[in-house]
């Protein structure tokens, strides 16, 4: 029989979220230096992004204040966020240009399909849910 620590590490490696009871004396893990306790969503402002804007905090299990929204056309995107969600290829390029390789390795970056596909394509919706799981894990750690 596996030890509890081994079992938990195996479940985490398989991408399975484990839940445990909250404790009053729970220790909050230390946050990496300079990392902001938020997720930044980068994309074009349209009806689809407004719909995502309303549902994303609930899907991630965080307060709406922890989700920052930036338009692709913004001259400067926030750096040192806990995670980034980029909607479409244009947003992915804009983020890649502004973040250094070190910053990209230190954060979770989730790239989604183009906005129209998120509404109509079932596979794109499933892919969106799969890429949001690591973002939610990172936000729980911070």
C-alpha positions in Angstrom: 0.0 0.0 0.0 1.3 3.5 -0.9 2.1 6.1 1.7 -0.3 9.1 1.7 2.4 11.4 0.3 3.2 9.1 -2.6 -0.5 8.6 -3.3 -1.1 12.4 -3.4 2.0 13.0 -5.6 0.8 10.3 -8.1 -2.7 11.8 -8.2 -1.2 15.2 -8.8 1.0 13.9 -11.6 -2.1 12.4 -13.3 -3.8 15.8 -13.1 -6.4 14.7 -10.5 -7.5 17.3 -8.0 -7.6 16.1 -4.4 -9.8 17.8 -1.9 -9.2 18.0 1.8 -11.0 19.5 4.7 -10.1 23.0 5.7 -8.3 23.6 8.9 -8.4 26.8 11.0 -4.6 26.7 11.4 -3.8 26.0 7.8 -0.5 27.4 6.6 -0.6 29.6 3.5 2.2 28.6 1.2 4.8 31.3 0.5 4.3 33.2 -2.8 7.2 33.5 -5.2 8.7 37.0 -5.0 7.1 39.5 -7.3 4.2 37.3 -8.3 0.8 39.1 -8.2 -2.1 37.0 -6.8 -4.2 37.3 -9.9 -4.9 35.8 -13.3 -4.7 38.1 -16.3 -7.0 37.4 -19.2 -5.9 38.9 -22.5 -8.2 39.1 -25.6 -10.4 41.3 -27.7 -13.4 43.0 -26.2 -16.6 41.6 -27.8 -19.8 39.9 -26.8 -18.0 36.5 -26.4 -15.4 37.9 -24.1 -18.1 39.6 -22.0 -19.8 36.2 -21.6 -16.5 34.7 -20.5 -15.9 37.6 -18.2 -19.0 36.7 -16.3 -18.3 33.0 -16.0 -14.5 32.7 -15.7 -14.1 33.7 -11.9 -16.7 31.0 -11.0 -15.0 28.4 -13.2 -11.6 29.1 -11.6 -13.2 29.3 -8.1 -11.8 32.7 -7.3 -13.3 36.1 -6.5 -13.9 38.4 -9.5 -11.3 40.9 -8.2 -8.5 38.3 -8.8 -9.2 38.3 -12.5 -7.8 41.2 -14.5 -8.9 41.8 -18.0 -6.7 43.4 -20.7 -7.4 44.2 -24.3 -5.0 42.9 -26.9 -4.5 46.4 -28.1 -3.1 47.5 -24.7 0.4 48.9 -25.0 1.6 47.3 -21.8 0.3 44.0 -20.4 0.6 43.3 -16.6 3.7 41.3 -15.7 4.3 38.9 -12.9 0.8 37.5 -12.7 0.2 34.1 -11.2 -1.3 33.0 -14.5 -2.4 34.2 -17.9 -5.3 33.2 -20.0 -4.9 34.3 -23.6 -7.9 34.2 -26.0 -6.8 33.7 -29.6 -3.5 33.7 -31.4 -3.2 37.5 -31.6 -3.4 37.7 -27.8 -0.8 34.9 -27.5 1.6 36.7 -29.7 1.1 40.0 -27.8 1.9 38.2 -24.5 4.9 36.4 -25.9 6.4 39.6 -27.1 6.1 41.3 -23.7 7.2 38.5 -21.3 10.8 37.3 -21.0 11.6 33.7 -21.2 12.2 33.6 -17.4 8.7 35.1 -16.8 7.1 32.7 -19.2 8.7 29.8 -17.3 7.6 31.1 -13.9 3.9 31.4 -14.7 1.1 29.4 -16.1 0.0 30.5 -19.6 -3.2 29.0 -21.0 -3.9 29.7 -24.6 -7.5 29.2 -25.9 -9.0 29.0 -29.4 -10.3 32.0 -31.2 -13.4 33.6 -29.6 -16.1 32.4 -32.1 -14.9 28.8 -31.7 -15.5 29.0 -27.9 -19.2 29.5 -28.5 -19.9 27.0 -31.2 -17.3 24.2 -31.1 -17.7 21.6 -28.4 -14.1 20.5 -28.7 -12.9 24.1 -28.1 -15.1 24.3 -25.0 -13.6 21.0 -23.6 -10.1 22.3 -24.4 -10.8 25.5 -22.6 -11.9 23.6 -19.5 -8.8 21.5 -19.7 -6.4 24.5 -19.9 -8.2 26.3 -17.1 -7.4 23.4 -14.6 -3.7 24.3 -14.2 -4.6 28.0 -13.9 -7.1 27.2 -11.0 -4.4 25.1 -9.3 -1.9 27.9 -9.5 -4.4 30.4 -8.0 -5.1 28.0 -5.2 -1.4 27.8 -4.4 -1.1 31.6 -4.2 
